[in-house]
Amino acid sequence: MLPKRFRVIRPYLASFLHSNFDRPGIDEVAHWLFQPGKEGRASKFLVKQDEEGEYLKFYFRGFEETPFYYPKSCSWIDF
């Protein structure tokens, strides 16, 4: 399955059929298509990740002493 960020192609292609849509530049489309995924973007901010019971425990860069707790049952979209 393709990542959801590839959905940006559909409006770009529709702009060729429907002239009332503004066509973004190919450099902007390429930026959205080939950027790192969620985990890759988040990894530059995370120092460490642990599990503690029903929670995930995150340590962020700059706040290494204070863990951030997030429920395992919640979606990553909410995070």
ChimeraX commands (.cxc) that place a marker at each C-alpha (Angstrom):
marker #1 position 0.00,0.00,0.00 radius 0.5
marker #1 position 1.23,3.48,-0.82 radius 0.5
marker #1 position 1.74,6.02,1.95 radius 0.5
marker #1 position -1.05,8.54,2.36 radius 0.5
marker #1 position 1.23,11.38,1.29 radius 0.5
marker #1 position 1.02,10.02,-2.29 radius 0.5
marker #1 position -2.57,11.31,-2.37 radius 0.5
marker #1 position -1.06,14.65,-3.42 radius 0.5
marker #1 position -0.72,13.23,-6.95 radius 0.5
marker #1 position -4.46,13.08,-7.57 radius 0.5
marker #1 position -5.15,16.84,-7.32 radius 0.5
marker #1 position -2.02,17.52,-9.35 radius 0.5
marker #1 position -3.23,15.25,-12.15 radius 0.5
marker #1 position -6.76,16.69,-11.90 radius 0.5
marker #1 position -5.34,20.12,-12.59 radius 0.5
marker #1 position -4.53,18.94,-16.13 radius 0.5
marker #1 position -8.18,18.03,-16.74 radius 0.5
marker #1 position -9.87,20.92,-14.95 radius 0.5
marker #1 position -8.43,24.31,-15.75 radius 0.5
marker #1 position -10.08,26.00,-12.73 radius 0.5
marker #1 position -7.55,24.32,-10.37 radius 0.5
marker #1 position -4.23,26.00,-9.72 radius 0.5
marker #1 position -1.42,23.61,-10.54 radius 0.5
marker #1 position 1.36,23.53,-7.93 radius 0.5
marker #1 position 4.92,23.46,-9.14 radius 0.5
marker #1 position 6.58,20.08,-9.58 radius 0.5
marker #1 position 9.13,21.05,-6.91 radius 0.5
marker #1 position 6.31,21.47,-4.37 radius 0.5
marker #1 position 4.74,18.13,-5.33 radius 0.5
marker #1 position 8.13,16.40,-5.09 radius 0.5
marker #1 position 8.68,17.94,-1.65 radius 0.5
marker #1 position 5.45,16.39,-0.33 radius 0.5
marker #1 position 6.03,13.05,-2.04 radius 0.5
marker #1 position 9.59,12.41,-0.95 radius 0.5
marker #1 position 9.73,13.83,2.56 radius 0.5
marker #1 position 10.55,11.32,5.33 radius 0.5
marker #1 position 7.67,9.49,7.01 radius 0.5
marker #1 position 6.31,10.27,10.48 radius 0.5
marker #1 position 8.88,8.12,12.23 radius 0.5
marker #1 position 11.75,9.68,10.31 radius 0.5
marker #1 position 10.61,13.23,11.06 radius 0.5
marker #1 position 10.03,12.45,14.74 radius 0.5
marker #1 position 13.36,10.68,15.23 radius 0.5
marker #1 position 15.28,13.96,15.22 radius 0.5
marker #1 position 13.31,15.08,18.31 radius 0.5
marker #1 position 13.24,11.80,20.26 radius 0.5
marker #1 position 16.12,10.71,22.46 radius 0.5
marker #1 position 14.63,7.49,23.80 radius 0.5
marker #1 position 11.36,5.52,23.82 radius 0.5
marker #1 position 10.34,2.92,26.42 radius 0.5
marker #1 position 7.21,0.97,27.35 radius 0.5
marker #1 position 5.78,1.17,30.83 radius 0.5
marker #1 position 2.58,-0.81,31.37 radius 0.5
marker #1 position -0.15,0.57,29.11 radius 0.5
marker #1 position 1.89,3.64,28.23 radius 0.5
marker #1 position 4.72,4.54,25.90 radius 0.5
marker #1 position 7.33,6.72,27.53 radius 0.5
marker #1 position 9.14,9.26,25.34 radius 0.5
marker #1 position 12.17,11.38,26.12 radius 0.5
marker #1 position 12.49,14.45,23.89 radius 0.5
marker #1 position 15.65,16.35,23.01 radius 0.5
marker #1 position 16.02,19.25,25.44 radius 0.5
marker #1 position 13.73,17.57,28.01 radius 0.5
marker #1 position 15.70,14.39,28.72 radius 0.5
marker #1 position 14.93,14.46,32.47 radius 0.5
marker #1 position 11.14,14.64,32.04 radius 0.5
marker #1 position 9.43,11.70,30.28 radius 0.5
marker #1 position 6.26,12.18,28.25 radius 0.5
marker #1 position 3.68,9.40,28.71 radius 0.5
marker #1 position 1.30,8.44,25.89 radius 0.5
marker #1 position -1.31,5.63,26.00 radius 0.5
marker #1 position -0.56,2.65,23.75 radius 0.5
marker #1 position -4.23,2.37,22.87 radius 0.5
marker #1 position -4.39,5.83,21.24 radius 0.5
marker #1 position -3.71,6.57,17.61 radius 0.5
marker #1 position -0.46,8.13,16.39 radius 0.5
marker #1 position -2.58,10.78,14.65 radius 0.5
marker #1 position -3.65,12.04,18.09 radius 0.5
marker #1 position -0.02,12.21,19.20 radius 0.5
marker link #1:1,2 radius 0.2
marker link #1:2,3 radius 0.2
marker link #1:3,4 radius 0.2
marker link #1:4,5 radius 0.2
marker link #1:5,6 radius 0.2
marker link #1:6,7 radius 0.2
marker link #1:7,8 radius 0.2
marker link #1:8,9 radius 0.2
marker link #1:9,10 radius 0.2
marker link #1:10,11 radius 0.2
marker link #1:11,12 radius 0.2
marker link #1:12,13 radius 0.2
marker link #1:13,14 radius 0.2
marker link #1:14,15 radius 0.2
marker link #1:15,16 radius 0.2
marker link #1:16,17 radius 0.2
marker link #1:17,18 radius 0.2
marker link #1:18,19 radius 0.2
marker link #1:19,20 radius 0.2
marker link #1:20,21 radius 0.2
marker link #1:21,22 radius 0.2
marker link #1:22,23 radius 0.2
marker link #1:23,24 radius 0.2
marker link #1:24,25 radius 0.2
marker link #1:25,26 radius 0.2
marker link #1:26,27 radius 0.2
marker link #1:27,28 radius 0.2
marker link #1:28,29 radius 0.2
marker link #1:29,30 radius 0.2
marker link #1:30,31 radius 0.2
marker link #1:31,32 radius 0.2
marker link #1:32,33 radius 0.2
marker link #1:33,34 radius 0.2
marker link #1:34,35 radius 0.2
marker link #1:35,36 radius 0.2
marker link #1:36,37 radius 0.2
marker link #1:37,38 radius 0.2
marker link #1:38,39 radius 0.2
marker link #1:39,40 radius 0.2
marker link #1:40,41 radius 0.2
marker link #1:41,42 radius 0.2
marker link #1:42,43 radius 0.2
marker link #1:43,44 radius 0.2
marker link #1:44,45 radius 0.2
marker link #1:45,46 radius 0.2
marker link #1:46,47 radius 0.2
marker link #1:47,48 radius 0.2
marker link #1:48,49 radius 0.2
marker link #1:49,50 radius 0.2
marker link #1:50,51 radius 0.2
marker link #1:51,52 radius 0.2
marker link #1:52,53 radius 0.2
marker link #1:53,54 radius 0.2
marker link #1:54,55 radius 0.2
marker link #1:55,56 radius 0.2
marker link #1:56,57 radius 0.2
marker link #1:57,58 radius 0.2
marker link #1:58,59 radius 0.2
marker link #1:59,60 radius 0.2
marker link #1:60,61 radius 0.2
marker link #1:61,62 radius 0.2
marker link #1:62,63 radius 0.2
marker link #1:63,64 radius 0.2
marker link #1:64,65 radius 0.2
marker link #1:65,66 radius 0.2
marker link #1:66,67 radius 0.2
marker link #1:67,68 radius 0.2
marker link #1:68,69 radius 0.2
marker link #1:69,70 radius 0.2
marker link #1:70,71 radius 0.2
marker link #1:71,72 radius 0.2
marker link #1:72,73 radius 0.2
marker link #1:73,74 radius 0.2
marker link #1:74,75 radius 0.2
marker link #1:75,76 radius 0.2
marker link #1:76,77 radius 0.2
marker link #1:77,78 radius 0.2
marker link #1:78,79 radius 0.2
view
